Amino acid sequence: MRNINLLVNNGINVNDSLDLLGDIDTYNDILKDFFDEASEKLVKIDEYKNKNDMANYAILVHSLKSDAKYLGFTKLAELAYNHEIESKNNNSIYVNEHYEELINEANSIIKLVNEYFNSTANEENNDINDNIKKSILIADDSNIIRNIIEKMIGEQYKVIMAEDGMEAINKINENSDNLIGIFLDLYMPNVNGFEVLKHLKENNMFNKIPVAIITGDDSKETIYKAFDYPIVDVLAKPFNENDVKRIITAMLNLK
């Protein structure tokens, strides 16, 4: 059994994470997801920083912030939040001056998590009876968020995943007859969630596929813009299992 005190003694707020995720097994699964994708995410963050692409940089540090909040990485979440705000303001000077602090903290977390897992990984993939389950699409650039929702609803529903807006549009077109709902992140690289909403509207799909927005941006401007479309509800980060299931019930009531 893994020593959870290794995380706690290094400042990781595991207790708050367990309040959100429910139990240590789910926490470990989500932590493993973070570990698997973290290094690649940091590479992409560095790439956007070097290109001075503050729009996509903001999206990825927002995703890093959300992951950190769920897993109790308080300092990393705060640093990523600051980078998100400043990059949204196109403040590349701040980003460059404080970049090393963000990356050093992220790498320290990765090293700690690696030590926690002792460089082992246990994954299970259970697709039993997926063919008879109703399908729900989760479109979010964060693997952590996608897998959190899948673990909350995967026993009851077949979960289809997309990591950007273009993939979401393709999955919607391929599975439009079987989807009972979509959880859609608004801010994804390349093709964002608003463009997916536009695609749904232009193809008259809202009448048969209910959509809920996933967002960590609770600004009135963003929410009002989302409700220009006939969405079911907004799933605000961080969320819990009851929030997700409440929205699915609302989706089913519209079918």
SVG drawing of the C-alpha trace seen along z (x, -y; Angstrom):
<svg xmlns="http://www.w3.org/2000/svg" viewBox="-38 -42 51 49">
<polyline fill="none" stroke="black" stroke-width="0.4" points="0.0,0.0 1.4,-3.4 2.4,-5.8 0.0,-8.8 2.0,-10.6 4.7,-11.1 2.4,-13.5 0.9,-15.1 4.3,-15.7 5.4,-17.5 2.5,-19.9 -0.1,-18.2 -3.6,-18.8 -4.9,-15.3 -7.8,-15.7 -9.5,-18.4 -9.0,-16.2 -10.6,-13.2 -13.6,-15.4 -14.0,-16.0 -13.0,-12.6 -14.5,-10.4 -11.8,-7.8 -8.1,-7.1 -8.4,-4.6 -10.1,-7.3 -7.4,-9.8 -4.7,-7.4 -6.2,-6.9 -6.5,-10.6 -3.0,-11.2 -1.7,-8.5 -3.5,-10.3 -1.8,-13.6 1.6,-11.9 1.1,-10.3 0.3,-13.5 2.2,-16.1 5.5,-16.1 3.9,-16.4 1.7,-19.2 4.8,-21.1 6.5,-20.6 3.4,-22.2 3.3,-25.0 7.0,-25.7 6.3,-25.7 3.5,-28.2 5.6,-30.4 8.5,-30.4 6.1,-31.3 4.7,-34.1 1.3,-32.5 -0.4,-33.8 -3.9,-32.6 -3.0,-28.9 -0.5,-29.3 -3.4,-30.6 -5.5,-27.5 -2.9,-25.1 -1.9,-26.8 -5.6,-26.9 -5.8,-23.2 -2.7,-22.7 -4.4,-24.9 -7.5,-22.8 -5.6,-19.5 -3.5,-20.9 -6.7,-22.0 -8.2,-18.6 -5.1,-16.9 -4.3,-19.2 -1.2,-20.9 -2.0,-24.2 1.2,-26.1 1.2,-24.8 -2.5,-25.8 -1.7,-29.4 1.2,-29.8 -0.7,-28.4 -3.6,-30.7 -1.3,-33.8 0.1,-32.7 -3.4,-32.2 -4.5,-35.7 -1.4,-37.4 -1.3,-35.5 -5.0,-36.3 -3.9,-39.9 -1.1,-39.2 1.4,-40.0 4.3,-38.0 6.8,-39.9 5.2,-38.5 5.1,-35.0 8.8,-35.0 9.9,-36.5 8.0,-34.0 8.1,-31.0 11.0,-29.2 9.1,-29.3 6.1,-27.7 8.1,-25.0 10.3,-24.2 7.2,-23.7 5.5,-21.5 8.7,-19.4 8.9,-19.0 5.4,-17.7 6.1,-15.3 9.2,-14.0 7.2,-13.6 4.4,-11.8 6.9,-9.5 8.4,-8.7 4.9,-8.1 4.1,-5.5 7.7,-4.0 7.7,-4.3 4.9,-1.7 1.5,-2.1 -1.6,0.0 -4.3,-0.7 -7.5,1.1 -9.7,0.6 -13.2,2.1 -15.4,1.9 -17.8,4.6 -21.3,3.9 -20.2,0.6 -22.1,1.5 -25.5,1.3 -24.8,-1.7 -26.0,-5.2 -23.2,-7.5 -21.9,-10.8 -19.2,-12.9 -16.7,-14.6 -14.7,-17.3 -11.9,-18.8 -8.2,-19.4 -7.4,-18.1 -7.1,-14.3 -7.6,-14.7 -11.0,-16.3 -12.1,-13.8 -11.1,-10.8 -12.6,-12.3 -16.0,-12.4 -15.5,-9.0 -14.8,-7.5 -18.0,-9.1 -20.3,-7.9 -18.4,-5.1 -20.3,-2.2 -23.6,-3.5 -22.7,-5.2 -20.4,-4.7 -18.0,-7.6 -16.6,-9.1 -13.7,-11.5 -12.3,-14.4 -9.3,-16.6 -10.0,-19.5 -12.9,-21.1 -12.1,-19.6 -12.0,-16.1 -15.3,-16.9 -17.0,-17.9 -15.8,-14.7 -17.0,-12.6 -20.4,-14.4 -20.9,-13.8 -19.9,-10.1 -22.1,-9.4 -25.0,-11.9 -27.6,-9.2 -26.3,-7.6 -25.3,-10.6 -27.6,-11.5 -25.4,-14.5 -22.2,-16.4 -19.9,-17.9 -18.0,-20.6 -15.1,-22.7 -15.1,-26.2 -11.4,-26.9 -9.5,-24.3 -6.5,-24.9 -7.0,-25.3 -10.8,-24.8 -12.5,-26.0 -15.8,-25.1 -17.7,-28.1 -16.9,-26.9 -18.3,-23.5 -21.5,-25.3 -21.7,-27.1 -21.4,-23.8 -24.2,-22.3 -26.4,-25.3 -25.7,-25.5 -26.6,-21.8 -29.7,-21.9 -28.3,-19.4 -29.3,-21.1 -32.8,-19.7 -31.5,-16.1 -28.2,-16.4 -28.3,-18.3 -25.0,-20.2 -23.5,-21.2 -20.6,-23.6 -17.5,-22.7 -15.6,-25.8 -13.3,-27.2 -14.0,-30.7 -17.0,-32.0 -17.0,-35.5 -20.4,-36.8 -19.2,-37.6 -18.3,-33.9 -21.5,-32.5 -23.7,-34.9 -22.0,-34.1 -22.5,-30.4 -26.2,-30.9 -26.6,-32.5 -26.9,-28.9 -29.5,-26.5 -27.2,-24.7 -28.6,-22.7 -26.3,-24.0 -22.8,-25.0 -20.5,-22.5 -18.1,-24.7 -14.7,-23.5 -14.1,-22.1 -17.1,-19.8 -18.2,-16.6 -20.1,-13.5 -23.5,-14.9 -23.0,-17.9 -22.3,-15.7 -25.2,-13.4 -27.6,-16.3 -26.7,-17.6 -27.1,-14.2 -30.6,-14.0 -31.4,-17.3 -30.1,-16.1 -32.3,-13.0 -35.3,-15.1 -34.8,-17.0 -34.6,-13.8"/>
</svg>
